[in-house]
Amino acid sequence: MTIPLSWVLALSAVVFGIGVIGLLTRRNILILLMSLELILNAANINLVAFSRWHGDVDGAVYAIFVIMLAAAEAAVALAIVLSVFHHAASISTDDFTEMKG
């Protein structure tokens, strides 16, 4: 029994929508990073679904690269967040209005 492609695309659309809503409505930088990860995971779901539908492995290979990109992005972003928190004692995006040298 296989899952229809339309169900997988619907799941991807829901995950993408939750990520976009999180990016647009939240002020906490950690929530914004998690929302960005949801958007990247929705893209991965699409890549793997279309890879399986076409019968090749190109989409799965691209998904692995997106996972590596997301891990690097998370590491750099968390380092920046920790640095800003060390100086500003807050992780709200409202407190990031100016950068000081």
C-alpha positions in Angstrom: 0.0 0.0 0.0 1.4 3.3 -1.0 0.5 6.8 0.1 -0.9 8.9 -2.7 1.2 11.8 -3.9 -1.6 14.3 -3.2 -1.6 13.4 0.5 2.1 13.9 0.8 1.8 17.3 -1.0 -1.0 18.3 1.3 1.2 17.4 4.4 4.0 19.5 2.9 1.6 22.4 2.3 0.4 22.2 5.9 3.9 22.1 7.3 5.0 25.0 5.0 1.9 27.0 6.1 2.7 26.5 9.8 6.3 27.7 9.2 5.1 30.8 7.3 2.6 31.6 10.0 5.3 31.2 12.6 7.6 33.5 10.7 5.0 36.2 10.3 3.5 36.2 13.8 6.2 35.5 16.3 8.8 37.9 17.7 11.0 35.3 19.5 14.1 34.5 17.5 14.1 30.9 18.5 10.6 30.4 17.2 11.6 32.1 14.0 14.4 29.7 13.6 12.1 26.7 14.2 9.6 28.1 11.7 12.4 28.4 9.1 13.3 24.7 9.8 9.6 23.8 9.2 9.8 25.5 5.8 12.9 23.6 4.9 11.4 20.4 6.0 8.3 21.0 3.8 10.7 21.4 0.9 12.4 18.1 1.8 9.0 16.4 1.9 8.3 17.6 -1.6 11.8 16.6 -2.9 11.5 13.1 -1.5 7.8 12.7 -2.7 8.6 13.7 -6.2 11.8 11.6 -6.2 9.7 8.6 -5.2 7.0 9.5 -7.8 9.5 9.7 -10.7 11.4 6.7 -9.6 14.8 8.3 -9.3 17.0 9.3 -6.4 17.8 12.8 -7.4 15.2 14.4 -5.0 16.5 12.3 -2.1 20.1 13.5 -2.8 18.9 17.1 -2.9 17.0 16.5 0.4 20.2 15.4 2.0 21.9 18.6 0.9 19.0 20.7 2.3 19.3 18.8 5.6 23.1 19.7 5.7 22.2 23.3 4.8 19.6 23.4 7.6 22.1 22.0 10.1 24.7 24.6 9.2 22.1 27.4 9.3 21.0 26.3 12.7 24.5 26.2 14.1 25.4 29.7 12.8 22.1 31.2 13.8 22.2 29.8 17.3 25.8 31.1 17.7 24.5 34.6 16.6 21.5 34.3 19.0 23.8 33.4 21.9 26.1 36.3 21.1 23.3 38.8 21.0 21.7 37.3 24.1 25.0 37.7 25.9 25.1 41.5 25.1 21.4 42.4 25.1 20.0 39.8 27.6 17.0 39.3 25.3 16.1 37.1 22.3 13.2 39.2 21.1 13.5 40.6 17.6 12.4 44.0 18.8 15.7 44.3 20.7 17.8 43.7 17.5 17.0 47.1 16.0 20.6 48.3 16.0 24.0 46.6 15.8 26.8 48.0 17.9 30.4 47.4 17.1 
